[in-house]
Amino acid sequence: MAAETVQIVSFPEGQRPYLDDREVEKVIKGSGMESLPTVLVSIGGVARSGKSFMLNLFVSYLSYVEKVNRFYYPSIDRYYG
């Protein structure tokens, strides 16, 4: 199956961004991910502000999690204690 680009967010002039739920549903159902939790991550910013770094960090972390089959959560008590 060949990959294709699908626009799931549009930016109508003078309005708030619009998420096309039907397109998102098609992407999820067409990829065999129906039973998995799905998160849409959007990172925006000016040039050279670390957007690619952050996305690559997410991918590296999730690849690690998949490899060792467990999540790493630093002690969140210090944040919510």
CORQUINOR-V239135 format. One line per field, one symbol per residue. phi: phi as a letter, one per 40 degrees, with the letter a starting at -180 (. if undefined). A space follows every 50 residues. Layout:
# CORQUINOR-V239135
phi->???
This chain:
# CORQUINOR-V239135
phi->.ccacbcbbbbccgbcdbccdcccccccccbgbdcbcbbcbbbbicdfbh ccdccccdccccccdcccgacbbcdcdccbd
